[in-house]
Amino acid sequence: MANKILIVDDAAFMRMMIKEILSKNGYEVVGEAQDGSVAVEKYKELKPDLVTMDITMPEMDGIAALKEIKKFDANAKVIMCSAMGQQAMVIDAIQAGAKDFIVKPFQADRVIEAIKKTLG
C-alpha cells in the first residue's frame, strides 16, 4: 500500500510541486493544509504516515504545528520544509521532533531521499 502523506505549506504552488514529486514516486497524498492549525486537524482526521511541513506560515507556524501533532501522536513522522537561511528554525524543528528537513526550492531526489529515510 502506498504511504499516505499530508502536505502543509501556505503557498499553493509549493504544495503542488511536492504533490507532483510524491505522486510520480508512488506516494499517496491524502491531504493538504495551508497553515499549522489546519495541519493539526487534518493529521488527526487522516492519520498520514508522514507530513511535509513548511516552517513559516500564517496563523500557526510549522514548529507550533509539529509540537501539537507530536502531543497527539508521539510517533508522528514530520519532515520540515524551509527556505534558505532558516537554519535556526530548522534546529528548533529537529529539537521539537522533526525527522528531517528539505530546503526550498525542492529537488525531487532530495525530497524522495528524506521521505524514504524517514519512513524507513
N, C-alpha and C positions, 0 to 999 in steps of 0.2 A: 504494500500500500504506500502511496506517495506520502511524504512528510508534509504535514499541514503547517503553513506559515502565515503569520499575521504581519502585515507591513504597516509601519507607523511613520508618517512624515507629513509635515504641514504643506509640502509642495506636491501637487498632484502629478506633475511630470516626473518627479523623483520616484513616487510610488509606482508610476507606470514603467519607469526604467527597471526598477528592481523586479517588478512583476514579470516583465519580459524575460529577464535573465533567468529567473526561477522557473518559469513555465517551460522555457527551452531546455532546461536541465532536469525536467521530470518532477519538479516540486509543485505542490498544490497550494495556491494562495487562497486561503479560506476567508480572509477579511482584510480590510484596510481601515486605518484611522488617521485623522488629520491632527489630532492632539493627544496629549497624555491621558486626559480623563476618559476620552472615548476609547483609547487603547486598553485601559484597565477594564472597562465594561466589556469590551469585545473579547479580551483574554478570558474573563470569567465565563462568558457565554460560549465561545468557540473552542476553548481549551486547545490552542495550537501547540504543535511540537516545538515551535521556535518563533521568536519575534525579532524583526529587524526594527530598531527604534532610533529615530532621529534624536539628537541631543537637544537642539534648540527649537522649541515650538511654543506657540502662544498657549494661553490657559494653563496647562501643566506641562513642564518640560520633561524630556526623556528620562532624566535621572530620578525625578519625583515619581514618574510613572513606573520606572523599574523597581523602585522601593515598594510601591503599592502592590505590584504584581508579585514580588518576592514574598510579601506578607501573606498574600493569598495562596501562593504556591512556591514553596522554598526551592523546588527543583526546576523552576522555570528557566528556560534557555533563551537568553536575550543577547543579541548582537547589536552593539551601538553603531550608529552611523554619524560621522562627524565631518565637518568641513576642515580644511587645513587650518592649523593654528588653534585648535581646541584641545591641545594636549592635557591641560589641567583638568578639563571637564571629562576627558576620556579616563584619566586616572581616578577621578571621583566615581565614574560609572563602573569601572572594574572593581573598585573597593565596595561598591553597592551591590555587586553580584553579577555584572555583565560578564559573559563568557569570552567575548572578543569584540573587536571593533573594525569597521571598514571606513575608509576615507572617501569622501566625495571629491571629484567625480568618480563614480564607481567603475571599477574594472571588473568585467564579468568573471574572469578566472579567480580574482581575489575574493569576490563575493561567494562564489561556489566553494572555494577552499575553506573560508571561515565557517560556512554552513556545514560542510562535511565534517570538519574538525569538531564543531560544537555538538552536532547530532551523534557523533561517534561512529 
